[in-house]
């Protein structure tokens, strides 16, 4: 599936229904095209090499799942791989699993080509909507790239805030009742945040390269817009690092609270054992069946033994209370 947008300073914006028009559009002066490939067929993917003549290695990385963000510069185009949030599977109320979607971008003079395998890439949908609603404005490849990356980064921030709020709730629940299911949720959150942190570390370098003017494709007057994107993503990366530490702290808090709970249980059991030990000793003595025991045939022997046990137990409890062990 593909969507082909065309932009001209006087003719405005329109979409083409066929890829056969791509070649003539590329040959026209002052025409900017945006080709969005969504899970393209083999014939649709051929335009990357046959029409745009992108580098074979870049085409290979685009058509496969590369795994982490990257940026490659070639003679007449730049190839960028970035990642966005998979909103189709995001439900932080039920699970802390955070999916990421790969977005491949080719950008050059007069064109932007995007490739992705999932229709849930929200930044792509947002850009389609933007170019339709603001078709009267002049669009070029740099402006398209800026708006796409701006949307992609902005979509991270609400999710990061939700992650932070969810971690705070988990930490509070751990402190009050460290149940085993909470540990499973925290470990799931830690795994997702760690994956998010690795991605942001790579993607931050890519956006910094665009913001610092390392690419001749981006004019100097546009660098401020890309610096704004970079500043926003720095916040995302910092939050990912902070949440990773927060998840680790939550795990440590769970282990600490569980250890304290175990210690309290062992403390109670130890006190019970300590009280029962002298009572068992008394019962053991008076339970021996020797004929010449003085209290064996004593009328008050049973109440005396029971009373002695009660007095001993109460004395131990009073002593524990004074030592503040109870």
Secondary structure as GFF3:
##gff-version 3
##sequence-region A 1 326
A	DSSP	beta_strand	2	8	.	.	.	ID=ss1
A	DSSP	beta_strand	12	16	.	.	.	ID=ss2
A	DSSP	alpha_helix	21	27	.	.	.	ID=ss3
A	DSSP	beta_strand	31	38	.	.	.	ID=ss4
A	DSSP	alpha_helix	42	45	.	.	.	ID=ss5
A	DSSP	alpha_helix	47	50	.	.	.	ID=ss6
A	DSSP	alpha_helix	56	63	.	.	.	ID=ss7
A	DSSP	beta_strand	70	73	.	.	.	ID=ss8
A	DSSP	beta_strand	77	85	.	.	.	ID=ss9
A	DSSP	three_ten_helix	87	89	.	.	.	ID=ss10
A	DSSP	beta_strand	100	108	.	.	.	ID=ss11
A	DSSP	beta_strand	111	116	.	.	.	ID=ss12
A	DSSP	alpha_helix	122	133	.	.	.	ID=ss13
A	DSSP	alpha_helix	141	176	.	.	.	ID=ss14
A	DSSP	alpha_helix	180	211	.	.	.	ID=ss15
A	DSSP	three_ten_helix	220	222	.	.	.	ID=ss16
A	DSSP	alpha_helix	223	286	.	.	.	ID=ss17
A	DSSP	alpha_helix	301	322	.	.	.	ID=ss18
###
